[in-house]
Amino acid sequence: MAKNKPVVVVGLMGSGKSTAGRLISEALGVPLTDSDPYLMERHGGTAAEIAAREGARALHRYEAEHVLHELAGEPKVIAAAASTVEDPRVREALRDALVVWVDADDEVLARRMRSGDHRPGFSPAAMRARRERYFREVADLRCDVGVLTPEQVRDAVLREMGLPAADPS
């Protein structure tokens, strides 16, 4: 796997996409783009604010727009919102990327989701029922973040790419 291929981190809310994405981008020396700052900058609100203001359908359209836009540019690490895997255009575009699915038990995700008010109040179990088949379809690598640290996720991605683990210093 080449370093010039984009890496897309997907998973349900609370799975640590942003943290894993940051570590992966630092290790690869490529930029990170994350759906949360993208939404704030481009659409003037957090996911929760946009969902309340314009509805979930608009939010999901904006999140898909983020991934499609970033995949069209230079290789980078993309922390993609969970909803993006529902869009067939995104799933098709992900074929040219290394897709890392960060996942954990629903109880772990629910606990993590309560730590931030920028997320809409979705149930992990309901979102899993809706999206798990798509995660399975697109993922090249699945990491259980209920047992793996973000650094271990980063190192698993580097191994998948045929690169040495990151320097722990």
The 8 nearest C-alpha neighbors of each residue, nearest first, counted from 0:
[[1, 160, 161, 2, 159, 4, 97, 3],
 [0, 2, 3, 4, 160, 161, 5, 162],
 [1, 3, 4, 0, 27, 160, 5, 74],
 [4, 2, 1, 74, 5, 75, 73, 0],
 [3, 5, 2, 74, 1, 96, 6, 97],
 [6, 4, 74, 96, 75, 76, 97, 7],
 [7, 5, 76, 97, 96, 98, 77, 75],
 [8, 6, 77, 98, 76, 78, 99, 97],
 [7, 9, 99, 78, 16, 98, 79, 100],
 [10, 8, 100, 79, 81, 99, 101, 7],
 [11, 9, 101, 81, 100, 102, 14, 12],
 [10, 12, 81, 14, 13, 102, 123, 9],
 [13, 11, 14, 112, 10, 81, 108, 123],
 [12, 14, 112, 111, 108, 15, 11, 109],
 [15, 13, 12, 102, 11, 16, 101, 10],
 [16, 14, 18, 17, 13, 19, 101, 149],
 [15, 17, 19, 78, 18, 20, 8, 14],
 [18, 16, 20, 15, 19, 78, 21, 33],
 [17, 19, 21, 15, 20, 16, 22, 149],
 [20, 18, 149, 22, 16, 21, 17, 15],
 [19, 21, 17, 23, 18, 22, 78, 16],
 [22, 20, 24, 18, 19, 23, 17, 25],
 [21, 23, 25, 19, 20, 24, 153, 26],
 [24, 22, 20, 26, 153, 25, 21, 19],
 [23, 25, 27, 29, 21, 26, 22, 76],
 [26, 24, 28, 22, 23, 27, 21, 29],
 [27, 25, 23, 24, 28, 165, 22, 153],
 [28, 26, 24, 29, 25, 23, 2, 157],
 [27, 29, 25, 26, 24, 30, 23, 75],
 [28, 30, 24, 75, 27, 25, 31, 76],
 [31, 29, 75, 24, 76, 32, 28, 25],
 [32, 30, 76, 24, 77, 75, 21, 33],
 [31, 33, 77, 78, 76, 30, 34, 75],
 [32, 34, 78, 35, 77, 36, 37, 79],
 [33, 35, 37, 79, 36, 38, 80, 78],
 [34, 36, 38, 37, 33, 39, 45, 46],
 [37, 35, 39, 38, 34, 33, 40, 32],
 [38, 36, 34, 40, 35, 39, 41, 33],
 [39, 37, 42, 41, 35, 36, 40, 34],
 [38, 40, 44, 43, 36, 37, 45, 42],
 [39, 41, 37, 38, 43, 42, 36, 44],
 [42, 40, 38, 37, 39, 43, 36, 44],
 [41, 43, 38, 39, 44, 40, 37, 49],
 [44, 42, 39, 40, 41, 38, 45, 49],
 [45, 43, 39, 48, 49, 42, 38, 46],
 [44, 46, 48, 47, 117, 39, 49, 38],
 [45, 47, 49, 48, 118, 50, 117, 119],
 [48, 46, 119, 118, 50, 45, 117, 49],
 [49, 47, 45, 51, 50, 44, 46, 52],
 [48, 50, 52, 46, 51, 47, 53, 44],
 [49, 51, 54, 55, 47, 48, 53, 52],
 [52, 50, 48, 49, 54, 53, 47, 55],
 [51, 53, 49, 50, 48, 54, 47, 55],
 [54, 52, 50, 49, 51, 57, 55, 58],
 [55, 53, 50, 56, 57, 51, 52, 58],
 [54, 56, 50, 58, 57, 59, 53, 49],
 [55, 57, 59, 58, 54, 60, 53, 50],
 [58, 56, 60, 59, 55, 54, 53, 61],
 [57, 59, 55, 61, 56, 60, 50, 49],
 [58, 60, 62, 56, 61, 57, 82, 55],
 [59, 61, 57, 63, 58, 62, 64, 56],
 [62, 60, 64, 58, 59, 63, 57, 65],
 [61, 63, 59, 65, 64, 60, 80, 83],
 [64, 62, 83, 60, 65, 66, 61, 59],
 [65, 63, 61, 67, 62, 66, 68, 60],
 [66, 64, 62, 68, 63, 67, 69, 61],
 [67, 65, 69, 63, 68, 64, 70, 79],
 [66, 68, 64, 70, 69, 65, 63, 89],
 [67, 69, 65, 71, 66, 70, 64, 72],
 [68, 70, 66, 71, 72, 67, 65, 77],
 [71, 69, 67, 72, 68, 66, 5, 74],
 [70, 72, 69, 68, 67, 73, 74, 66],
 [73, 71, 69, 70, 74, 68, 75, 67],
 [72, 74, 75, 71, 70, 69, 5, 3],
 [75, 73, 5, 4, 3, 72, 76, 70],
 [74, 76, 5, 30, 29, 31, 73, 77],
 [75, 77, 6, 31, 24, 7, 5, 20],
 [76, 78, 7, 32, 79, 31, 33, 8],
 [79, 77, 33, 8, 16, 17, 20, 7],
 [80, 78, 9, 34, 77, 8, 81, 66],
 [79, 81, 82, 83, 34, 62, 9, 78],
 [80, 82, 11, 10, 83, 9, 79, 84],
 [81, 83, 80, 84, 85, 59, 62, 63],
 [82, 84, 63, 85, 81, 86, 80, 62],
 [83, 85, 86, 82, 133, 90, 81, 89],
 [84, 86, 83, 82, 87, 133, 130, 90],
 [85, 87, 89, 84, 88, 83, 90, 63],
 [88, 86, 90, 89, 91, 85, 84, 92],
 [89, 87, 91, 86, 90, 92, 67, 63],
 [88, 90, 92, 86, 91, 87, 93, 67],
 [91, 89, 87, 93, 92, 88, 84, 86],
 [90, 92, 88, 89, 93, 94, 87, 95],
 [93, 91, 89, 94, 90, 88, 95, 67],
 [94, 92, 90, 96, 95, 91, 89, 137],
 [95, 93, 92, 96, 91, 90, 137, 97],
 [94, 96, 93, 92, 97, 4, 5, 91],
 [97, 95, 5, 93, 94, 6, 4, 98],
 [96, 98, 6, 7, 139, 5, 99, 4],
 [97, 99, 7, 138, 139, 6, 96, 8],
 [98, 100, 8, 140, 138, 141, 9, 139],
 [101, 99, 141, 9, 10, 138, 8, 140],
 [102, 100, 142, 10, 14, 141, 143, 144],
 [101, 103, 143, 144, 14, 10, 142, 100],
 [104, 102, 145, 143, 144, 107, 105, 108],
 [103, 105, 107, 106, 108, 145, 102, 143],
 [104, 106, 108, 107, 123, 124, 109, 103],
 [107, 105, 109, 104, 108, 110, 123, 103],
 [108, 106, 110, 104, 105, 109, 103, 111],
 [107, 109, 13, 105, 111, 110, 106, 112],
 [110, 108, 112, 106, 111, 107, 105, 123],
 [109, 111, 107, 108, 112, 113, 106, 114],
 [112, 110, 13, 108, 113, 114, 109, 107],
 [113, 111, 13, 109, 114, 110, 108, 115],
 [112, 114, 111, 110, 115, 109, 116, 13],
 [115, 113, 112, 111, 116, 110, 13, 109],
 [116, 114, 117, 113, 112, 118, 111, 13],
 [115, 117, 118, 114, 113, 47, 119, 112],
 [116, 118, 45, 47, 115, 46, 119, 48],
 [119, 117, 47, 116, 46, 120, 115, 112],
 [118, 120, 47, 121, 46, 117, 50, 116],
 [121, 119, 118, 122, 47, 112, 116, 113],
 [120, 122, 119, 123, 126, 125, 118, 12],
 [121, 123, 125, 124, 126, 120, 109, 105],
 [124, 122, 126, 105, 125, 127, 109, 121],
 [125, 123, 127, 122, 126, 105, 128, 129],
 [126, 124, 128, 122, 127, 123, 129, 121],
 [125, 127, 129, 123, 128, 124, 130, 122],
 [128, 126, 131, 124, 130, 129, 125, 123],
 [129, 127, 125, 126, 130, 131, 124, 132],
 [128, 130, 126, 127, 131, 125, 132, 85],
 [131, 129, 127, 133, 132, 128, 126, 134],
 [130, 132, 134, 127, 133, 128, 135, 129],
 [133, 131, 135, 134, 130, 136, 129, 128],
 [132, 134, 136, 135, 131, 130, 84, 137],
 [133, 135, 131, 136, 137, 132, 138, 130],
 [136, 134, 132, 133, 138, 137, 131, 100],
 [135, 137, 133, 134, 138, 132, 90, 131],
 [136, 138, 134, 135, 133, 90, 98, 139],
 [139, 137, 98, 140, 135, 99, 100, 134],
 [138, 140, 98, 99, 97, 137, 141, 100],
 [139, 141, 99, 138, 100, 98, 142, 156],
 [142, 140, 100, 99, 101, 138, 143, 139],
 [143, 141, 101, 144, 102, 100, 152, 140],
 [144, 142, 102, 103, 145, 146, 147, 101],
 [145, 143, 147, 146, 103, 102, 142, 101],
 [144, 146, 103, 143, 147, 107, 104, 102],
 [145, 147, 144, 143, 148, 103, 142, 151],
 [148, 146, 144, 151, 143, 145, 152, 149],
 [147, 149, 151, 150, 144, 152, 146, 145],
 [148, 150, 152, 19, 151, 153, 147, 18],
 [151, 149, 153, 148, 152, 154, 22, 19],
 [150, 152, 154, 148, 153, 149, 147, 155],
 [151, 153, 149, 155, 150, 154, 156, 142],
 [154, 152, 150, 23, 156, 151, 155, 22],
 [153, 155, 157, 164, 151, 156, 152, 158],
 [156, 154, 152, 158, 157, 153, 151, 159],
 [155, 157, 159, 153, 154, 158, 160, 152],
 [156, 158, 154, 162, 160, 159, 155, 164],
 [159, 157, 161, 155, 160, 162, 156, 154],
 [158, 160, 156, 157, 161, 155, 0, 162],
 [161, 159, 0, 157, 158, 162, 156, 1],
 [160, 162, 158, 159, 157, 0, 163, 1],
 [161, 163, 157, 158, 160, 164, 159, 156],
 [164, 162, 157, 158, 165, 161, 154, 166],
 [165, 163, 154, 157, 166, 162, 158, 155],
 [164, 166, 167, 26, 154, 163, 157, 153],
 [165, 167, 168, 164, 26, 163, 154, 150],
 [166, 168, 165, 164, 150, 154, 26, 151],
 [167, 166, 165, 164, 26, 150, 25, 22]]
